[in-house]
Amino acid sequence: MDIVYTGSKLLHIMFASVWFAGNLTFSKDIKQTLQAGPPHTKLLLERGKMAQMFTLPAGAFTVATGFELIFTMLGFKAVPIGIHISLVLAIIAV
């Protein structure tokens, strides 16, 4: 059980990192593109679609590995309330 838990936690952190980093860097890209003006704004939609190809699956896998971690720890009763809140927010975000 320890190796399953550790592996799941590692995957969970990796997917969450990709999910958040992709969204944070794209927010900066939007700001810089809007400041640059019209010739650059046409390409923004393409870059957004490309970013979504990574962030949406990473978000879904973050939620999935989170569920796995919860059930590896013997269910919802075994985890703190902060995990419950994070899970709800993550499902809303995905």
Buried (B, 14 or more C-beta within 10 A) or exposed (E): EEEEEEEBBEBBEBBBEBBBEBBEEBEEBEEEBEEEEEEEEEEBEEEBEEBBEBBEBBBBBBBBBBBBBBEBBEEEEEBEEEBEEBBEEBEEEB
